[in-house]
C-alpha cells in the first residue's frame, strides 16, 4: 500500500474496489464517525460498490438521502454492462432528483478525502477509477445576529457567522458589482482549510494585491483553523505590539473597507473577517461613526485618541511628576499627594506596577468567567482590592484613581488588540519615567514614533495618513468630515 498522507501528493483512485476499501479503512482507522459500507446493485446485485460518509457532518433528516441512493441503484439496468461509465451513474443520480445537491466526479484521494470531511457522501465502484460525491453536509451554525463585540446604536444589526457562503452573500448584497472579486483558496495540509480573499477591482492597489498574493502562496503550515492564523502568517513584522490587520464580524464594515481599497479574508467555520492592511488611524474608527453626524463622530474619535494616550502614558506621567517634577504640581495638590503617600513602603514605580498587575488580573478574570458573574467579579473585586490595598498601606488613593482612569481609557479604543498594544508599551514608559522623568517619557514617545514610521503593512506605511501629501487624515482620520465632502464621485472627483 502507498503512504496514507494524501495532503502531499495526488494518489489516484484504484480500479480495484478491494484496494480502495483497504486504503480508506486504513486511512480512517479509529475514526468511528466515518462510516464505510459495502453494497451490491444491479438487476441481480452483481455490481460491487462502496459508500463512505461522515455521520457527524450529515444532518439527521438528510440521512434518508443515503437510503435513497442505495434503494435506487438496483433500478440502474446499465450497471450490468462493463461499458457503463461513472458519468452515466452521475447522470442517473441527477435524473433521480438528487440534482438539487452538487454531484461531482472525483479522480484522486485528495479530492475524495476533502469531500468526506466536508460532509459529502462518496460512492466508489469496482473496475472504475473514479468516485461520485454527493453533498449532504449539514453542520449546525448560528443564525445571523448582531455581533456582541461591535454593537452600534444606529445601523445594521447583521453579523457574520460560521458559514462562508452566507458571509460572502452578506458582503455581496452590499456591493452589487462585478468589480467585487472573491478568490477561493484551499490549503494542502491536514486541515484542508478553504478560505477566500476578496477585493474591489479598480479600487485596490494592485502592487499591494500582488504582495498579498505572494505571501498567501508562501503559507505552508499544517494547521490553519482561523482567519487570524492567516493574518499572523502574512504579516511583515512579528515583533511589533501594534496590530497590522483589523478584525471584524460586521459585513457592512467589510464592504466599506473594500470600497477603500482593502483586501478581506474569510474562512469556513469562523465569522471573523480580516481586513488588510490595518493602518494606525483606522483603529480609532468604528462602524457607528458613519451612522451619525460628522461633528459627533469627530468628537468621539478625538476622545478615543486621548483615551489611547492616557492609557499609554498616564501612569508614566504620574511617576515622572511625583519623582522628578514635583514643582509642576500645584502646592495644595502636592501637599495632599504627599499626605496620601505617607507610610507607603514602595516607590511610585513599584506601586503602579503592583496595581496594574491587580487590574490586569481582574480584567482577565472578568473576560474568562461566565457572563452572569464575570462583570460582578470585576466590579466587586476592584472595590475590595482597592479598599484593602489602601487600608493595608500598599498603595495610595491617588494611585487607585490613576490606574482606574488608565484602565477606563484603554476601553475607549474600539479594537481590543490595539488597546493591548497600549497596555504593553506603558510598562517600558513607566521605567523610563522612573529613571529619567519627563525626558525619559519624551524619549519613549520618540522611540514609539520612530518604530511606527518604519512599520509597513503589505506595501502601505503604517502611518500612511500622516504623510505630507496625504489629506485623508483631515477627511476621515482623527476627524470625519461631512459625507458630502467624504463621498466623492469617482469619475469627476467632485463633491456629491
N, C-alpha and C positions, 0 to 999 in steps of 0.2 A: 504493500500500500504506500501511497505517496504521503508527504507531510500533511498534517492536518491544519497547518497555518495557511488559510486561504486569503489572508489580507496582504500577502507579499507578492504572490504570483497568481496568474489565472490558471485554474485547473479545470479542464473541460469535463462536462458530464459524460460518464461512461455509457456505452451502448448496452452493456450487460447489467440488467436490473439488480441481481445479487451483489455486484460490485458496488453499485450506487448505495444499496441498503447498508452494506458493511461500512462504507465510508461515512455515511450520515450517522449511523448508530455509534461509531467510534468518536465522531466529531461532537455529538451531543450526549456523550456518556455522562451519567449522573445529572442530566437536565430533565427532571421528571415532568416539567410542564411542556416539553416538546413531545408531541405525540406522533409516532411513526406506525403506520398501519398498512398491511398488505391487503389487497383485494383482487378479485378477478372480474372481468367483464366480457361482454360479447354474448352472442346467442347461446353458446354452450359454456360460457365462463372460461374460455381458454386463454384469454389475454391477461397477462400479469401486469399489475400496476402497484404503485406505492404512493401513499398520501402522507404528507408531512405538514404539521402546523403547530403553532404555539397556543396552548389553551389560554394562557393568561393574557393574551393580546386580542382574543376574539370575544366579542360581547355575547352574552348568553343567548339572546334572542336571534343572533346570527349563526348559532351553531347548526341550525337546520339547513344552512347552506351546504355544509359538508355532506349531510344525508341526501340532499337533493342531487349533488354531484354523483354520488355512488349509485343512487337509485336510477338515474337517467343513463348511466353508462351501458347497461345491457341493451338499450334500445339502439345503440350505435352499430348498425349492421356491418358497416365497412371495417369495423375493428378486426374482423376475422381475416381480412386481407393484409398480407405483408406489405403491400404497396401503399397503404394508408400513411398519411403524414401527420406530424404533430399539428401542422397548420389546420388540417381538416378537423382534428379534435378540438382545437381552439375555436374554430368557426361553429362547431357543434354546440359548445357551451354558450357561445354568444347568441345563437339562434334559439337556445332553450330558455332565454330570458335572464341570463346572468350577465348580459352586456352592460347592465347598469353599473357593474363593478369592473374595473380595468382587468382585462385578461391579457397576460403578457407571455412571451416565449423567452425562456432562459437557456443560455448556452454554456455557462460555466458556474462553478461553485461560488465565485464571488457574488454573482447575481442571486444565486439560489439562497445563500446564507443571509444576504441583505433582505430578501423578501420574507424569509421565515421570521426573522427577528423584528420585522415591521408589521407582522400580523397578517401575512398572506397565507393562503392555502396553496401548497405546491404539490403537483402531480408529476410523477415520473413513470415511464413506460418501458417495458422490455423491448430491446432492439432499436431504441431511439435515443439518440444522444442529446436530446433537448427535453426541457420540462415546461410545464404550464403553471403559471402563477395567477391566482385569483384573489383580489383584495377583499378580505373580510375583516379588516382591522377595526378595532373599536377600543380605545383607551379612554377611561373616564377623565374628563378635563373640566376645569372651571368654566362657568359661563362668563360672558363679557360683563365686567363690573368696573366701578371706579377704582383706580389704583390707590392703595392706602397710603403710599409714600409721596404722592403728588396730588394732593387734594386742592381743588380750586373752588372759590366762591361762585364765580360765574364762568361758564364754559362747558365743553363736552364732558360727559361722565364716563366715556368708554375707556377701557384699558385693555392692554394686550393680555393674552392667556397663553397656555402651553401648546396651542395648536398653530403650527406655522402657516398653513393655508389661510386660516381665519385672520391671523395678524397681517398677512400680505393683503388680504381683502380690505381690512380696516384702513390701511395706508392707500391702497389703490382707489378706494371710494372717495378719498380726499384729493387725489391728484389724478384726474381722469384724462391722462395724456399719454400718447405712445412714447414720449420722451422719458417716461419713468421706466428704467431698466432694472430687472431683477435677474441676477446671475446665480444659478444653483451650483453648489459645490458639495462634494462628499469626500470625506477623508478616508483613505485606505488604511484603516487601522482597526483595532479591536472594537472600538465604539461605533464604527461605520456612521459617523456623525454627518447629518445633512444640514447644511446651513446656507444662507442666502445673503448676498450683499447687494444693495441697491443704490442707485444714483440717478440723477436727473441729467439726461444728455443735453448738452448745450449750456448747462449751468455749472457742472462740476469742472474743476481744474484737471485737465487730462494728465498733466505731469504728476499731480498728486494721485490720480487714479492708477496710473502705471506703477508708481511706487507702492501703493496699497496692494495691487495685484501681485507684484513681485514678492512682497512679504507674505501674502496669503499662500502663494505657491511654495514657499520655503518651509511651511509648517509640516513637520514630520513626527510630532509627538504621538504616542499611542492612545492617549485618552483626551478627548475634548467633550466635556459634559455641559458646558455653559458658554454663552457668548463672552462672558468675562474672561474665559480662558484665552479666546482668540485675541481679545484686546491686549492682554498682557504679553502674548506671544509676538505680536507685531509692533509693540511699542519700541521706540528707539532707545530711550534712556530708562534703565531699570533702577537707578539709584536715587532718582528724584522723588521727593514725597508728594509732589503735585501730580494729580491725575491728568492724563493726556487724552482721555476719551470720556465722553459723557454717557451715562446710562439713563434710560427712561422706560417707562411702561405705558406711555401715552402715545397713541398713534398720531394725534394732532401735533405733538412736539416733533415726532419723527418726520412728518410731512413738511412742517415748517423748516426743519433742518435741511431736508432735501432741496427745498426752494432756495436755500442759502448756499448751495453747492457742496453740502456734506455727503458723506457716504454712511449708510446704515448697515448694520449686520443683525440678522435674525437667525434663529435656530429652532428646530423642532424640539419640543419638550421644555421650553423656557419662554417666559414673557418679557425677559429683559432685552431691550434693543440697545445696541452700542452705536453711538454717533461719533464718527471720525471726521476731522480731528476735533478735539475739545480745546478751545483757546481760553486764556486767562479770564477775560471779562465775561465769557459765556457762563461761567459757573456762578455768577451773581444774578442770572436771569431765570425767570420762572414762567411757566405757561400762563399764569394768571396776569402777567404783565401786559399781555396783548388783548386781554378781555376787559380792560378798564382804561380810563382816560390816561393820556400820556403823562400828565403832571403828577398823578398819583403813582404811576409806575416809576417815574424818575425819582421821586422822594423815597419810595420803598427800596429801590436799588441803592441809593446813597446810604440808607440806613444799613443795608446788608454789607456794604463795603466798610462802613465804620465798624460794624459788628465784627467783621473779619480782622480789622486792625486791632480792635480791643482784645479779641480772642487771642491774637498773636502776641501782643505786646503789653497788655495791662499789668500782669504780674511783674514783668521786667521794669516797667515804668515805676511801679511802687517800690521795687527793690532799689532801683537807682536813686530815687528821691530820698528814701529813708536812710540809705547808706552813704551816699556821696553828696547829695544836693539838698540838704535839709534847709538851706537858705531860700530855696524856691517855694517852700511850703509856708503859707500864712502862719503867723506866730500862734494864733489861737488854735488852729488846727494842729500845728506841730506839738503844742503842749498836750492836746488831747491824745494824739498818737503816742507820744512818749509815756503818757499815763496808762494807756491801754496795754502797752508793751512791757510795762514794769513786771518783772517776775517771769518773763518768757525765757526759757533756757536756751533757745535756738536763735541763730541769726535769721534775718528775713528770708534768705535763700532757702535754708533748710525748712523753715516754717511753711513757705509757699510750696515746696516740693511735697511735704507731708500732706498738706491739704489738697493739692492737685491729685495725689495718689488716691486719697479717700474719695474724691469727687469722681475720678475715673472708675473706681470700683463700683460706686453707686450707679453710675450711668450704665456700665456693662451689666450689672445685675438687673436693672430695670428693663434692659433690652432682652435679656435671655429668659427672664421669668415669664410665666403666663400673663397675658394682658390684664386679667382681672386684679392681679396682685402686684404686677410689675410697677405700675405708676404709684401705688400706695407705698411700696417698699422704698422707692426713690425719694418720695417726699418725706415720709416719716423718718427714713434713715438719715437724710440730710439734716433734718431738725435735731434728731437725737445726737448724731455725731458732732454736729456743730456746737450744740449746747454743752455736751460732755467735754469736748476739746477745750472750750473756753474755761469751764469750771476746773478742769484738771491742769490748767496752765500750759497747755501745749501750744496754743495759738491765741492771737488777739482777735477781738471782734472785727476790727478793720480788715484783717486778713480774710475772715469769712466773707465779708462783703466783696472784697476784691476777687476772690476765687468764684463766688457765686455769679458776679457780673461777667467774669470771663467765660464761665460755662454757658450762661444765657446768650452771650454774644455769639458763641460758636453755633448755637442752634438757629441763628438767623440766616445762616448760609443754606441755600436750597439744596445743595448737593453734599451728602454726608461725607463722601471721600475727600472732597475739597476742604471741608471743615476739619477732617482728620489731619490734613497737612498743617493747618494752623496749630492744632493741638500738639503735633510732634515738634514743630520748629520753635514753639515757645520755650522749650527746655534749654536749648543752647543759648537762646536770647537771655534767659534768666541768669545763666552762668556768666555771660559777657557783661551783663549789667552789674552783677555782684563783684566782678573783678575790676571793671573799668568805668562803671557808672554810665552816664549819658553817652560818653564816647564809645563805649563798648556796644551800647544799644544801637547807636548810629552806624557803627562798623557792621553789626549784624544785618541791618537793613540793606546796606550796600552789598554785602555778600549775597543776600537773597535776591536782590535785583539783578546782580551780575549772573547768577545762576539762571534766573528766569529769562534774561535776554539771550542767553546762549542756548536755551532749550528749543528744540524743534519737534513738531509733531507731523509725521509724514514729510511734506516739503514746506509746511507752514511754520513761521516763527510763533512761538507760544505767546509772545507779546506783540503779535502782528498788528493789532488795532492801535498800538501805541506809536507806530512809526510815523515819521513826519508827513509822509504823503498819504496817510490814511485818515479819512473823515468818518469812518464807520463808528469810531468811539463816541463822536458827538451825536450821531444819529441813533445808534442802537447799541451803546456800550454801557457806561455807567449811568447814562441818561437815555430816555426814549422820546424821540420827537413824535409829533402827531403822525397818524397813519397817512395823511395826505402827503407829507414830506418823506415818510419812510418807504411807502409803496409807490414806486415809480414805474411808469410804462417802460417795458423792457426795450421796446423799439425806439421810442423817442427820448427816453431818459427824463421826461418832464414829469412834474408833479401831477397826480391824479386829480 
